[in-house]
Amino acid sequence: MEKVLNQEQIDAMVRAARGETHDIHVKQVQPWDARQSGQIGQQQLQAISALHEGFAGNLTHSVGAYLRAAFTATLVSAEHLTFSEVLHRIPEVTYLGTCKLMPVEATALMQLDLAVAFPLIDVLLGGEGKSGIPERQITVIEEQIVETVMRIICRELESAWQVLTLKFEFEDHQNAEQIQHLMNPEEKTLSLSFELTVAENRGTLNLVFPAVVSNALLRKMSADWVRSKRRTQPDSSERLRNHVLECPFSVELGMRVASVRLAELLQFAPGSVLRLHCPVHQPAALRIGEREMFSAIVARRGRARAAQVLAPPRTTPERKSQP
């Protein structure tokens, strides 16, 4: 079947053949997805990554010391996801726990792969953590053993999130049905993913925080980042110096003299000479902005009066000079 071109398509082909493509602008219109609103910005992502990289380092030392075995934690990703998207990513067989965030009374979700949960249990029971991983859920006794590690994670989270003064209290192990209603499916959450290594076994630890605390953390970190950026701008000191150089300051050259009797002042008349009872070689005080900065002597530069600076003043209590 032959393809029939309309006049607009024919004109476009002619312009393209002539090289006149600069005036062809095809507007790409895409539907807006409301779920994409409130995504983590690049600056916020950098701040969150830096914060939780520190958390991962502290967790490595804390859990490693508790296990007395090789253990590492590394931040993999930080994402803003709806809770329904988080649920779709959770494996069918895994360890799930909840953490209470006080005083806001919110709940965070903690998901640990069994690929590292069983090696953790084996190490805590005296093994080397290198045994095979059984294809089953953990038992009640094993839950209690894993809970000790989850409490360490909550403690390190509380230390990392200390800007919000929150208390992280581990609650209990949960099943898949219980977490379905933990948060609203469309609620935006902060999802953090860490890779854990226990005795050469690798798995993932996922932490999911509700919007009420994740947004508070983002606002706090954004404000702190802006203040830090303002403090650390490399040209801020230079710009401040340039502004100050344009500011006027009062300058006066005077000297402290002994008291003069009132009788001498009453006899004062044009042409009279007032004796100040101080040597002629004594330097005067150069005061800038009501503060004595240097000692100087009276001088002249062309037709203007001047002061020749000699030295900084001695450390003595300031007294207002008499010009």
C-alpha positions in Angstrom: 0.0 0.0 0.0 1.4 3.4 -1.0 1.8 5.9 1.7 0.2 9.3 0.9 1.8 12.4 2.4 -0.1 15.5 3.3 1.0 19.0 2.4 2.6 19.7 5.8 4.8 16.5 5.5 5.8 17.4 2.0 6.8 20.9 3.1 8.8 19.5 6.0 10.7 17.1 3.6 11.5 20.0 1.2 12.8 22.2 4.1 14.9 19.3 5.3 16.4 18.8 1.8 17.3 22.4 1.6 18.9 22.4 5.1 16.2 24.6 6.5 15.6 22.6 9.6 16.2 25.4 12.1 12.6 26.5 12.0 11.2 23.0 12.6 10.3 22.7 16.3 8.3 19.6 17.3 6.8 20.1 20.7 6.9 17.0 22.9 3.9 16.9 25.2 3.9 14.2 27.9 1.2 13.5 30.5 2.2 14.6 34.0 2.4 11.9 36.6 1.5 13.2 40.0 3.5 10.5 41.7 6.7 12.1 40.4 6.1 15.2 42.4 8.3 15.7 45.5 11.2 13.7 44.1 14.5 14.1 46.0 16.6 16.9 44.4 20.2 16.4 43.5 21.4 18.5 46.5 19.1 16.7 48.9 20.3 13.4 47.5 23.9 14.3 48.1 23.2 15.3 51.7 21.2 12.2 52.4 23.9 10.0 50.8 26.7 11.7 52.9 24.6 11.3 56.1 23.9 7.6 55.6 27.4 6.7 54.3 28.5 7.8 57.8 25.7 5.7 59.3 26.9 2.7 57.2 30.5 3.2 58.5 29.3 3.4 62.1 27.1 0.3 61.6 30.1 -1.6 60.2 32.1 -0.9 63.4 29.3 -1.5 65.8 27.9 -4.8 64.4 31.5 -6.0 63.6 32.5 -5.5 67.2 29.3 -7.2 68.4 29.8 -10.2 66.1 33.6 -10.3 66.4 33.5 -11.3 62.8 34.0 -9.7 59.4 31.0 -7.4 58.7 30.6 -4.5 56.3 27.7 -2.2 55.5 27.6 0.0 52.3 25.0 2.5 51.1 23.7 1.4 47.7 20.8 3.8 47.0 18.5 6.5 48.5 15.1 6.9 46.7 11.8 8.6 47.1 9.2 5.8 46.5 5.5 5.3 47.2 4.9 2.6 49.7 3.2 0.5 47.1 6.4 0.6 45.0 8.3 -0.5 48.1 6.0 -3.5 48.7 6.5 -4.7 45.1 10.3 -4.8 45.7 10.1 -6.9 48.9 11.0 -10.6 48.4 8.4 -13.3 49.3 10.7 -14.9 51.8 12.6 -12.3 53.9 12.9 -10.9 57.4 10.6 -7.9 58.2 10.6 -5.7 61.2 9.3 -2.4 62.4 10.8 0.5 64.3 8.8 3.0 66.3 9.9 6.7 65.8 9.1 8.7 68.9 7.7 11.2 69.8 6.1 11.5 66.3 4.6 8.0 66.8 5.5 7.0 63.2 6.7 3.6 62.1 9.6 2.7 59.9 10.0 -0.6 58.0 13.1 -2.7 58.2 13.7 -5.5 55.6 16.7 -7.9 55.9 17.6 -10.5 53.3 17.8 -14.0 54.7 21.1 -14.3 52.8 22.7 -12.3 55.6 20.1 -13.0 58.4 21.1 -16.7 58.6 24.9 -16.0 58.6 24.3 -13.5 61.4 22.4 -16.1 63.4 25.2 -18.7 62.8 27.9 -16.3 63.9 26.0 -15.3 67.1 25.5 -19.0 67.9 29.3 -19.6 67.7 29.6 -20.6 64.1 31.6 -19.0 61.3 28.6 -17.8 59.2 29.7 -19.9 56.2 27.0 -22.6 56.3 24.4 -23.0 53.6 21.3 -20.8 53.7 18.1 -22.8 54.3 15.1 -22.1 52.1 12.7 -21.3 54.9 11.5 -18.6 57.2 13.4 -18.0 60.4 12.1 -19.5 63.6 10.9 -17.7 66.8 14.3 -18.3 68.5 16.1 -17.1 65.4 13.9 -14.0 65.4 15.1 -13.1 68.9 18.7 -13.5 67.8 18.3 -11.3 64.8 16.5 -8.7 67.0 19.7 -8.0 68.8 21.3 -6.8 65.5 18.2 -4.8 64.6 18.4 -3.0 67.9 22.0 -2.0 67.1 20.8 -0.7 63.7 18.1 1.4 65.4 20.7 2.8 67.8 23.0 3.8 65.0 20.0 5.4 63.1 19.1 7.4 66.2 22.7 8.7 66.3 22.7 9.5 62.5 19.3 11.3 62.7 20.1 13.2 65.9 19.3 16.5 64.1 15.6 15.6 64.6 16.0 14.3 68.2 14.0 11.2 67.4 14.0 8.0 69.4 14.3 4.7 67.4 12.7 1.8 69.2 12.6 -1.6 67.6 9.2 -3.1 67.9 8.9 -6.7 66.6 9.2 -9.1 63.7 6.3 -8.7 61.2 4.9 -10.9 58.5 4.0 -9.8 54.9 0.3 -9.4 55.7 0.9 -7.1 58.6 3.0 -4.6 56.7 0.5 -4.2 53.9 -1.3 -1.6 56.0 1.7 -0.1 57.7 1.5 3.0 55.5 -0.8 4.5 52.8 0.0 2.8 49.4 0.5 6.3 47.8 2.5 7.8 50.6 5.9 9.0 49.6 8.6 7.3 51.6 12.4 7.6 51.9 13.8 4.2 50.9 17.4 3.5 51.8 19.2 0.3 50.6 22.4 -1.0 52.1 24.6 -4.0 51.1 25.6 -6.1 54.0 28.5 -8.6 54.0 28.8 -11.3 56.7 31.6 -13.8 56.4 31.6 -13.5 52.6 27.7 -13.7 52.4 26.0 -10.7 50.9 22.5 -9.4 51.2 20.5 -6.3 51.4 19.1 -4.2 54.3 16.3 -1.9 53.3 15.0 0.9 55.6 11.8 2.6 54.7 10.7 5.9 56.5 7.3 7.5 56.3 6.8 10.9 54.8 6.2 12.6 58.2 9.8 12.0 59.2 11.6 11.8 55.9 10.2 15.2 54.9 11.3 16.7 58.2 14.8 15.3 57.7 15.0 16.7 54.1 13.9 20.1 55.3 16.4 20.1 58.1 19.2 19.0 55.9 18.4 21.4 53.2 18.4 24.3 55.6 21.7 23.2 57.1 23.2 22.7 53.7 22.2 26.2 52.6 23.6 27.7 55.7 26.8 25.7 55.3 27.1 26.8 51.7 26.7 30.4 52.6 29.4 30.0 55.3 31.8 28.2 53.0 31.5 30.3 49.8 35.1 30.9 48.7 34.6 34.5 47.6 32.4 35.6 50.5 35.4 37.0 52.5 36.7 38.8 49.5 33.3 40.3 48.7 32.9 41.4 52.3 36.4 43.0 52.2 35.6 44.9 49.0 32.4 46.2 50.6 34.2 47.4 53.7 36.8 49.1 51.7 34.1 51.5 50.4 32.9 52.4 53.9 33.9 55.8 55.3 35.5 56.1 58.7 36.2 59.2 60.8 39.9 59.9 61.4 41.4 62.4 63.8 44.9 63.2 65.0 45.2 64.4 68.5 47.2 64.2 71.7 46.6 63.8 75.4 47.8 66.9 77.3 47.9 67.9 80.9 45.2 70.1 82.4 45.1 73.8 81.6 44.2 76.3 84.3 40.9 78.3 83.8 42.8 81.6 84.4 44.9 80.9 81.3 41.8 80.2 79.2 40.1 83.4 80.5 43.0 85.5 79.3 42.9 83.9 75.9 42.7 86.3 72.9 43.6 86.4 69.2 47.4 86.1 69.0 47.8 84.5 72.4 49.8 81.3 72.8 48.5 78.5 75.0 51.2 76.3 76.6 50.3 72.6 76.6 53.2 71.6 78.8 54.3 68.6 76.6 57.4 68.1 74.4 57.2 69.1 70.8 58.6 65.8 69.7 55.8 63.8 71.5 53.7 61.9 68.9 50.0 62.3 68.7 47.4 59.6 68.6 45.8 58.7 65.3 42.2 57.6 66.0 40.1 55.7 63.5 36.4 55.3 64.3 36.9 56.5 67.9 39.6 53.9 68.5 43.3 54.7 68.8 45.1 52.7 66.1 48.6 54.3 65.7 50.9 56.9 67.0 51.7 59.6 64.4 53.1 63.1 63.9 51.7 66.1 62.1 52.9 66.2 58.5 52.1 67.9 55.2 51.6 66.4 51.7 51.5 69.2 49.1 48.8 71.6 50.2 47.0 69.1 52.4 47.6 68.3 56.0 48.6 64.7 56.8 49.8 62.4 59.5 52.9 60.3 59.4 52.3 57.0 61.1 55.0 55.8 63.5 53.9 52.7 65.3 50.8 50.9 66.8 49.9 52.3 70.2 51.0 50.7 73.4 48.5 48.5 75.3 47.0 51.0 77.7 43.5 51.9 78.7 41.9 54.1 76.1 41.2 57.7 76.9 39.5 60.1 74.5 42.1 62.4 73.0 41.9 66.1 72.9 42.4 67.4 69.4 
